[in-house]
Amino acid sequence: SRQTGRKYDFDARSLRVSNPNGTVDMFERVERVTPAAGDLAELAGTYSSDEAETALEVAVNGSTLVVRRRPDTIIALRPIYKDAFSGQGLGLVRFRRDAAGAVTALSVTLDRVWDLRFERVR
């Protein structure tokens, strides 16, 4: 855009945004997903963070993945792309997998919190 001096380059798979100060941000196109009930069940479990000193319980409620926090907070997660969801007050929630594809952790990114890890404990 002329006002900001940013340059936008698009192709079929990505967007590249260049600023006059030399900063370049790359964005990849991802496919929207609607996870099946079995896919959601695979993500359900208890996740704990020593850093945040708390645990999150992830469960399937009907056709929706939810996060339960103490004492009685339930947050619905909306799918964004494979293994990534958004939730009110949680920001971006990404489930992490090991090389074999098993879900081992989740990470939360919100405001000034980047990749706060919660390890799967069950």
ZAVEX-562558 format. One line per 3 residues: number of its first residue (from 0); their letters; for each residue x negated, y, z of C-alpha. Coordinates in steps of 0.02 Angstrom, whole numbers, plus 50000, padded with zeros to 5 digits. Layout:
! ZAVEX-562558
NUM> a> X,Y,Z | ...
//
This chain:
! ZAVEX-562558
0> srq> 50000,50000,50000 | 49936,50175,49961 | 49981,50246,50131
3> tgr> 49882,50120,50232 | 49747,50082,50105 | 49782,49896,50122
6> kyd> 49767,49782,49972 | 49881,49631,49955 | 49832,49483,49845
9> fda> 49959,49342,49822 | 49947,49173,49740 | 50056,49018,49750
12> rsl> 49981,48959,49915 | 49917,49111,50008 | 49915,49297,50045
15> rvs> 49756,49397,50070 | 49767,49568,50155 | 49614,49681,50144
18> npn> 49595,49841,50245 | 49483,49988,50197 | 49370,49950,50348
21> gtv> 49325,49780,50274 | 49441,49670,50379 | 49519,49529,50279
24> dmf> 49665,49424,50344 | 49714,49263,50257 | 49887,49185,50271
27> erv> 49929,49012,50205 | 50101,48965,50142 | 50183,48829,50245
30> erv> 50339,48730,50212 | 50486,48753,50329 | 50534,48594,50415
33> tpa> 50687,48526,50501 | 50618,48390,50614 | 50717,48229,50630
36> agd> 50770,48169,50803 | 50630,48038,50801 | 50500,48171,50761
39> lae> 50562,48277,50907 | 50560,48128,51026 | 50376,48103,50983
42> lag> 50340,48277,51054 | 50437,48252,51217 | 50336,48234,51376
45> tys> 50252,48325,51518 | 50111,48447,51481 | 50001,48526,51615
48> sde> 49881,48674,51619 | 49753,48694,51758 | 49720,48871,51695
51> aet> 49903,48923,51708 | 49929,48813,51862 | 50093,48748,51795
54> ale> 50173,48607,51698 | 50299,48610,51557 | 50426,48473,51525
57> vav> 50469,48454,51341 | 50630,48360,51302 | 50757,48333,51164
60> ngs> 50928,48407,51197 | 51044,48349,51058 | 50954,48402,50898
63> tlv> 50849,48535,50984 | 50679,48527,51067 | 50678,48618,51234
66> vrr> 50550,48666,51365 | 50597,48655,51548 | 50503,48762,51674
69> rpd> 50529,48772,51861 | 50641,48813,51945 | 50782,48802,51817
72> tii> 50727,48884,51654 | 50768,48796,51490 | 50699,48870,51328
75> alr> 50758,48808,51158 | 50620,48790,51028 | 50652,48838,50847
78> piy> 50548,48745,50716 | 50433,48852,50610 | 50324,48725,50521
81> kda> 50258,48549,50559 | 50217,48536,50746 | 50247,48724,50772
84> fsg> 50395,48805,50858 | 50445,48973,50931 | 50534,48999,51095
87> qgl> 50603,49150,51186 | 50468,49205,51310 | 50347,49069,51251
90> glv> 50296,49140,51083 | 50216,49013,50967 | 50209,48834,51032
93> rfr> 50098,48716,50933 | 50082,48531,50969 | 49905,48463,50950
96> rda> 49863,48289,50886 | 49708,48180,50896 | 49627,48100,50744
99> aga> 49749,47953,50754 | 49899,48072,50750 | 49952,48052,50932
102> vta> 50015,48210,51018 | 49888,48252,51154 | 49923,48434,51199
105> lsv> 50020,48590,51161 | 49960,48768,51149 | 50051,48931,51182
108> tld> 50012,49095,51095 | 50103,49249,51158 | 50053,49433,51163
111> rvw> 49878,49434,51241 | 49876,49246,51273 | 49792,49149,51133
114> dlr> 49794,48959,51127 | 49833,48924,51311 | 49816,48735,51317
117> fer> 49930,48615,51408 | 49865,48436,51406 | 49991,48295,51390
120> vr> 50001,48198,51553 | 50144,48082,51503
//
